[in-house]
Every structure is written in structure tokens, then in C-alpha cells.
Amino acid sequence: MEKQTRLVSWNCANGFAKKQDAFQALAPDLAIICEITQKDSELIENADVQWVGNFGAKGMALMGFNGWSLDRLHESADQHVLTAVASRGEHRLTLVGVWTLPVKSNYIRPIISALDQVSSLLTGDVILAGDFNANPVWKTKPSFEDARTRLLDLGLTSLWHERSGEPHGGESMPTLFWKWNETNPFHIDYIFATEGLRERCCGMTIGTYQEWVGSKISDHVPLIADFDLG
């Protein structure tokens, strides 16, 4: 039986080249890294990397390690939503990375627009994860709940919320500490997955302020999910 497959989703807050050791210590098989430059994404050894963004600026990267390869499927017009097929041996899943920048002052529009564009590609096992810059505590139009409804229609549910039983907007574990301040916590990073993958998820954790933010690695903490793919 193969070892578990680990997904890491993390906004590295730029400067990834200096943070590789902390990231690699998480032992990812698949990763979604936000706020990473193309130059830094090319420094990753022994990885299959797909990057999206504007040249010279921060973007987002999908990464495959330990035999996982990535075939780019679709890059959404609004930044940044990138869809790829991840495969290793007989295992295959669709991986969608998200790091949204606002469209008309709204972080949800790029997600809904991307789902309109790629919904026909989201078949079989699907993971959609990253930094949404959104939570239902902020009342916007379109709203976070509008995006979540679309995700639910596609069979995608947040792993953290399903496993913890916590409601969206009532999370006990933040993923962002605004301005690196422990007193400004928000939950804006997510891992959504289809039912088959949720059933095979054997653990999910969220990093802590002390390890990641207090140590000045990033203002975001990583989300880590392990899957038993057999």
C-alpha cells in the first residue's frame, strides 16, 4: 500500500526562496503556494510546477512532488485561479489553486467567474484550495456564501468545516493574522474536496501563530490534509 498523499495549501507572503526549509519540512506531495514569484517557483527541486501570474509579480504555483505530475488545464482570466490534472501512477485528480485578487473591490467575483469557466472540467476527484481572501463575516455582493453554494453544487465541501463541525464564519482556527498581529485573526484559506476524497481524508491540520507568524515566516499559516488513496 502506498503512503498517504499530503496536500499543503499556504500563502507564503512572498520571499519563498528564504522559506523553503519550513515548507519542505511539511513533506508535501501536492501543494498550492500563494504569493510566490515565478523566479522563486523555479528554484524548487524535484518538483513539477505550474505557475500563474504577471511576470515579475507575485503569483500562485501548483506543485507536485514524489512522482506527482501536473498537466495544466485552464488559467482563469481573473487572477488567480489555475486548474490542472494531478497524476501519479493510477491516481488522478483535478487540482484547482486559488489566490484571489479583487475584481470591482470584490474577492468573490474571480471565484464565481472561474467556476463558470471550469465547471465542466471538475469531474471525478477534485480539490479546490488556496487563499480566498473571504469569509462570511464580511458582507459582500456577491458573497462568500454565493461562492460556497456554487461549490456545493459541484460536490465540493470544506474539509476543515466538515471534519471540525464548525460553521463558516465561526472557525476556531485562523489561517491569517492580519498585519502579523495575533489579535487580528481571520479564516480565509480553505481546502474544498469532493466526496470521495473527503471520505479518504485521514487527517487535516492548520498551522499555529507561534510556529508560522510569530516566527516571521508568513502572516498566513498552512493548511495540511492527508489522504489515503490506496
C-alpha positions in Angstrom: 0.0 0.0 0.0 1.3 3.5 -0.9 1.9 6.0 1.8 -0.6 8.7 2.4 -0.7 11.7 0.0 -0.3 15.1 1.6 -1.7 18.3 0.3 -0.3 21.6 1.6 -2.1 25.0 0.9 -0.2 28.0 2.0 0.2 31.7 1.3 3.9 32.3 1.9 3.7 36.1 1.9 6.4 36.5 -0.7 10.1 35.7 -0.3 9.5 31.9 -0.8 13.2 31.3 -1.5 14.0 32.1 2.1 11.2 29.9 3.4 11.8 26.7 1.5 13.1 24.8 4.5 9.9 25.5 6.5 7.8 24.5 3.6 9.7 21.3 2.7 9.6 20.2 6.4 5.8 19.7 5.8 6.7 16.9 3.4 4.1 17.8 0.7 3.1 15.6 -2.2 0.9 18.3 -3.7 1.0 21.9 -2.9 -0.7 25.2 -3.6 1.5 28.2 -2.8 0.2 31.8 -3.0 2.2 35.0 -3.3 5.1 33.3 -4.9 7.1 34.8 -7.8 7.8 32.7 -10.9 11.5 33.0 -10.2 11.1 31.5 -6.7 8.8 28.8 -8.1 11.6 27.7 -10.4 14.0 27.2 -7.5 12.0 24.2 -6.3 14.0 21.0 -6.9 12.4 17.6 -7.7 9.0 19.1 -8.3 6.6 19.6 -11.2 5.5 23.2 -11.0 2.7 25.2 -12.8 2.8 28.9 -12.1 0.3 31.7 -12.9 0.7 35.4 -12.5 2.2 38.5 -14.1 5.9 38.5 -14.9 7.9 40.0 -12.1 5.0 40.0 -9.7 3.7 37.6 -7.1 1.6 34.8 -8.4 0.5 31.3 -7.4 2.1 27.9 -8.0 0.7 24.3 -8.1 3.4 21.8 -7.2 3.8 18.1 -7.4 6.4 16.0 -5.6 7.3 12.4 -5.1 6.2 11.3 -8.6 3.1 13.6 -8.9 2.9 15.3 -12.2 0.7 18.3 -13.2 -0.9 18.9 -16.6 -2.2 22.4 -16.9 -5.9 22.6 -17.9 -7.1 26.1 -17.5 -6.0 29.6 -16.4 -8.9 31.8 -15.5 -9.0 35.3 -16.8 -9.2 36.9 -13.4 -6.3 36.4 -11.0 -5.6 33.8 -9.8 -7.4 30.5 -10.4 -5.4 27.7 -12.0 -6.7 24.2 -12.8 -4.5 21.2 -13.5 -4.7 17.4 -13.6 -2.5 15.8 -10.9 -1.5 12.2 -11.5 0.8 9.6 -10.1 0.6 6.0 -11.3 -3.1 5.0 -11.3 -4.1 8.0 -9.2 -5.6 11.1 -10.9 -7.4 14.1 -9.5 -8.2 17.6 -10.6 -6.4 20.3 -8.6 -7.6 23.9 -8.6 -5.5 26.5 -6.9 -7.0 29.8 -5.8 -5.4 33.1 -4.8 -7.9 35.8 -5.5 -7.3 39.5 -6.2 -10.3 41.8 -6.1 -12.4 42.5 -9.1 -14.5 45.6 -8.6 -13.4 45.6 -4.9 -14.8 42.1 -4.5 -12.7 38.9 -3.9 -15.5 36.5 -4.6 -16.1 37.5 -8.3 -13.0 35.8 -9.5 -14.0 32.5 -7.9 -17.5 32.6 -9.3 -16.2 33.6 -12.7 -13.7 30.7 -12.6 -16.3 28.2 -11.6 -18.4 29.3 -14.6 -15.4 28.6 -16.9 -14.2 25.3 -15.4 -17.2 23.6 -14.0 -17.3 21.1 -16.9 -13.7 20.1 -16.0 -14.4 19.4 -12.4 -15.3 15.7 -12.6 -14.1 12.8 -10.6 -11.9 13.6 -7.6 -11.4 17.3 -7.2 -9.5 19.5 -4.7 -10.0 23.3 -4.8 -7.9 25.1 -2.3 -6.0 28.3 -1.5 -6.4 31.8 -0.3 -9.9 33.1 -1.0 -9.4 36.4 0.9 -13.0 35.8 2.0 -15.2 34.7 4.9 -19.0 35.1 5.5 -18.2 37.6 8.3 -17.7 40.1 5.5 -21.0 41.0 3.8 -20.2 41.5 0.1 -22.1 41.1 -3.2 -21.5 38.5 -4.5 -20.9 36.9 -1.1 -18.8 34.1 0.2 -22.0 32.1 0.6 -22.8 32.6 -3.1 -19.4 31.0 -3.9 -19.9 28.2 -1.4 -23.3 27.4 -2.8 -21.7 27.1 -6.2 -19.0 24.8 -4.8 -21.6 22.7 -3.0 -23.5 22.3 -6.3 -20.2 20.9 -7.7 -19.9 18.5 -4.8 -17.1 20.4 -3.1 -17.2 20.9 0.7 -14.6 22.4 3.0 -12.6 19.7 4.7 -11.9 21.7 7.8 -15.6 22.6 8.4 -16.9 19.1 7.7 -14.3 17.4 10.0 -14.5 20.0 12.8 -18.2 20.6 12.7 -17.6 24.3 12.8 -19.8 26.7 10.8 -18.3 29.0 8.2 -17.7 32.3 9.9 -17.4 30.6 13.3 -13.9 29.0 13.0 -11.8 28.4 16.0 -8.6 28.2 13.9 -7.5 31.3 12.0 -5.4 31.0 8.8 -4.4 34.7 8.5 -3.2 37.0 11.2 -3.8 40.5 9.7 -0.7 42.7 9.8 1.1 39.8 11.6 -1.0 40.6 14.7 -2.2 37.7 16.9 -5.2 39.8 17.9 -6.4 40.1 14.2 -7.2 36.5 13.3 -9.3 35.5 10.2 -10.1 32.3 8.5 -9.8 32.9 4.7 -7.8 29.9 3.4 -9.7 26.7 2.5 -9.4 23.2 1.2 -12.6 22.1 -0.6 -12.9 18.5 -1.9 -15.3 16.1 -3.5 -17.0 13.3 -1.5 -14.7 10.5 -2.5 -11.6 12.5 -1.3 -13.3 13.6 1.8 -14.0 10.0 2.7 -10.4 9.2 2.1 -9.1 12.2 4.1 -7.3 10.7 7.2 -6.3 14.0 8.8 -6.3 17.8 8.5 -4.4 20.3 10.5 -3.9 24.1 10.4 -0.6 25.7 11.5 -0.2 27.8 14.6 0.5 31.5 15.1 3.6 30.7 17.2 5.2 28.5 14.6 4.5 30.5 11.4 3.6 34.1 12.2 5.3 34.8 15.5 8.5 33.4 13.9 8.0 35.9 11.0 7.7 33.2 8.3 4.3 34.3 7.0 1.2 36.1 8.1 -0.7 33.0 6.9 -0.4 29.5 8.3 -0.5 26.4 6.2 -3.5 24.0 5.8 -2.4 20.4 5.6 -4.6 17.5 4.5 -3.6 13.8 4.3 -5.4 11.3 2.0 -5.3 7.5 1.9 -5.6 6.9 -1.8 -4.8 3.2 -1.5 
